[in-house]
């Protein structure tokens, strides 16, 4: 029970950090698991990231690489969880893990505003 409460607290902190950051993510609020899924399709930043990455496999992949380089925040692209033929179905989604300590989550929030 204590671990579930801790995860719920960390999920809520991450959600608030993502809501407050400069990116205009549409977020899925999870009821379980360790990840918040962000829909990046509406983000004006995706097109910029796509152009900066040479030969990206998918938009989500390019976006995640750019977040790591520019902000020092690692997100997980969702398209690799699809078959090669269906990868396009997942390229609008990325995942952020909240099974981290509170300080790391808050630091990621600060970095997402760089």
Buried (B, 14 or more C-beta within 10 A) or exposed (E): EEEEEBBBEBBEBBBEBBEEBEBEBEBBEBEEEBBBBBBBEEBEBBEEBBEEBEEBBBBBBBBBBBBEEBBEBEBBBBBBEBEEEEBEBBBBBBBBBBBBEEEEBBBBBEBBEE
